[in-house]
Amino acid sequence: MKARVIITGSTGMVGEGVLHECLMHPDVEHVLVINRKPCGVSHPKLHEIIHDNFFDLSPIKEYLINYNACFFCLGVSSVGMKEPEYYHLTYELTMHVAQTLSEQNQGMVFTYVSGGSTDSTEKGRMMWARVKGKTENDLMKLPFKKAYMFRPGYMQPTPGLKNTLKPYKYISWLYPVLRFAFPGHVCTLKELGVAMIHTVTVGYEKQILEVKDIVEIANI
């Protein structure tokens, strides 16, 4: 199966890495990125839509059909944010995009970048983990062909990409040690991107993917 992919968040570190793998992969035939600002990438497979308001996709709705995958890499940090604002920008925004795409594309695979320690019970002490947990749970209720929740830990950046976060630049030299010492918490950004592609082209039995699952499906 060839993948026709929509990517959100491609101006961030994770989204940029996922986009890079999609453009390189022979099983991905077309990529649409939706951004608030240009991603600065040019490629024959790539089409970009600049759109400011992810809470209202009606102006671009006609361009969101005939895709069989969405790799949702858009997200905000909870640092310094109150729960209502974080809920609005994480749960409500994600669900609006996902609901719109599920209506537009029968048979779509939706992949959401969540995070390690996400709280599936929605009742834990960490605010961000509760909100992410509710987002995961409700995404899996939508009428997608399959919805996958990715929970990465440390991701080794892909060399040469421009949106690598500064802390990663300072500690990436430790990657071999981290991978050896904490294999259940460490993967590469390349593995994350390839794993997402494989959820479409190969499939995976679990819907919630921890780091060990991400590494496994990336190497299928």
C-alpha positions in Angstrom: 0.0 0.0 0.0 1.2 3.5 -0.9 0.7 6.2 1.7 -0.8 9.6 1.0 0.0 11.5 4.2 -1.2 14.7 5.9 1.4 16.0 8.5 0.8 18.7 11.1 3.6 20.3 13.1 6.3 20.0 10.4 7.9 23.2 11.6 8.8 21.6 14.9 11.5 19.1 15.6 9.3 15.9 15.6 7.2 17.0 12.6 10.2 18.0 10.6 11.8 14.6 11.3 8.7 12.7 10.3 8.3 14.8 7.1 12.0 14.1 6.2 11.3 10.3 6.5 8.1 10.5 4.5 9.9 12.4 1.6 12.7 9.8 1.6 10.5 6.7 1.8 9.5 4.9 -1.4 6.1 3.8 0.0 5.0 7.4 0.6 3.7 8.9 -2.7 2.4 12.3 -1.6 2.6 14.5 1.5 0.5 17.5 2.5 1.7 19.7 5.3 -0.6 22.2 7.1 1.4 24.9 8.9 0.9 28.4 10.3 4.2 29.3 8.6 6.2 27.9 5.7 8.3 24.8 6.6 11.0 25.8 4.1 11.2 22.4 2.4 10.7 21.8 -1.3 10.2 18.4 -2.8 8.2 16.9 -5.7 6.1 14.8 -3.3 5.3 17.8 -1.1 2.4 20.2 -1.0 2.0 22.9 1.7 -1.0 24.8 2.9 -0.5 27.8 5.2 -3.5 28.1 7.5 -3.6 30.1 10.8 -6.6 28.6 12.6 -6.6 24.9 13.3 -9.9 25.3 15.1 -11.6 26.2 11.8 -10.5 24.0 8.8 -13.6 24.9 6.7 -11.6 27.2 4.3 -9.2 24.3 3.4 -11.6 21.4 3.8 -11.8 20.6 0.1 -8.0 20.0 0.0 -8.1 17.4 2.8 -9.6 14.5 0.9 -8.1 11.4 -0.7 -5.5 10.8 2.1 -5.0 7.5 3.9 -2.9 8.8 6.8 -2.4 11.7 9.2 0.7 12.0 11.3 -0.3 14.5 13.9 2.9 16.1 15.3 1.5 19.4 16.4 1.7 20.1 20.1 2.5 22.6 22.8 4.5 22.4 26.0 2.5 22.5 29.3 5.3 24.4 31.0 3.8 27.6 32.6 0.4 26.8 31.2 -2.9 26.5 33.2 -5.0 23.4 32.6 -7.9 25.2 30.7 -5.4 26.7 28.1 -3.5 23.5 27.7 -6.7 21.5 27.3 -7.9 23.9 24.6 -4.6 23.8 22.7 -4.1 20.0 23.1 -7.4 18.2 23.4 -9.8 20.5 21.7 -7.5 21.4 18.8 -6.4 17.8 18.1 -10.0 16.5 18.3 -11.3 19.2 15.9 -8.6 18.3 13.3 -9.1 14.6 13.8 -12.9 14.7 13.6 -12.7 16.8 10.4 -10.3 14.3 8.8 -12.3 11.2 9.8 -15.3 12.7 8.0 -13.3 13.5 4.9 -11.3 10.3 4.5 -12.8 6.9 5.0 -10.1 4.3 5.8 -7.6 6.8 7.2 -4.9 5.8 9.7 -4.4 8.6 12.3 -1.1 8.7 14.3 -0.8 11.0 17.3 2.4 12.0 19.0 1.6 11.8 22.7 4.3 11.2 25.3 5.8 8.8 27.8 3.9 8.6 31.1 0.6 9.7 29.5 -2.3 8.9 31.9 -4.9 6.7 30.2 -7.1 6.8 33.4 -7.4 10.6 33.0 -7.3 10.8 36.8 -3.6 11.2 37.7 -1.8 14.0 39.4 0.1 15.4 36.3 -2.1 17.8 34.4 -0.5 17.3 31.0 -0.7 13.5 31.4 -4.4 13.6 32.1 -5.1 15.8 29.1 -3.0 13.7 26.8 -4.7 10.6 28.2 -8.1 12.0 27.4 -6.9 13.0 23.9 -5.6 9.5 23.2 -8.8 7.8 24.5 -11.1 10.0 22.5 -9.0 9.7 19.3 -9.3 5.9 19.5 -13.1 6.3 19.5 -13.3 8.1 16.1 -14.2 6.2 13.0 -10.6 5.9 11.6 -9.4 2.7 10.1 -6.9 2.7 13.0 -5.7 5.3 15.4 -2.2 4.9 16.9 -0.9 6.7 20.0 2.9 7.2 19.9 4.5 7.7 23.3 8.2 8.5 22.6 10.8 9.3 25.2 14.2 10.6 24.2 14.5 10.9 20.4 18.0 11.1 18.9 17.7 14.0 16.3 18.2 13.4 12.6 21.5 15.0 11.5 21.1 18.0 9.2 17.6 19.1 10.2 17.1 22.7 11.3 14.5 22.5 14.0 16.3 20.3 16.5 15.7 21.6 20.0 18.7 23.1 21.7 18.9 20.7 24.7 19.2 17.8 22.2 22.2 19.5 20.6 24.0 19.4 23.9 23.3 15.8 24.9 23.0 14.0 21.6 26.6 12.8 22.0 25.3 10.6 24.9 22.9 8.7 22.6 24.9 5.4 22.4 25.1 5.3 26.2 21.4 6.2 26.7 20.3 3.6 24.2 22.3 0.9 25.9 21.3 1.9 29.5 17.6 2.8 28.8 16.5 0.9 25.7 12.8 1.3 26.7 13.1 5.1 26.7 15.3 5.9 23.8 14.8 5.8 20.0 15.8 7.9 17.0 13.7 10.4 15.2 14.2 8.4 12.1 12.7 5.3 13.8 9.7 7.4 14.9 9.1 8.5 11.3 9.6 5.1 9.8 7.3 3.5 12.4 4.5 6.0 11.5 4.8 5.1 7.9 4.7 1.4 8.7 1.5 1.8 10.7 -0.1 2.6 7.3 1.8 0.2 5.0 2.2 -2.8 7.3 0.0 -2.2 10.4 0.5 -3.0 14.1 -1.6 -4.8 16.6 -1.3 -2.3 19.4 -2.9 1.1 19.3 -0.7 2.6 22.1 2.9 2.4 21.2 5.6 2.8 23.8 9.3 3.2 22.8 9.9 -0.5 22.4 7.0 -0.8 20.1 8.1 2.2 18.0 11.5 0.6 17.6 10.0 -2.8 16.7 7.6 -1.5 14.0 10.3 0.7 12.6 12.4 -2.3 11.9 9.7 -4.5 10.4 
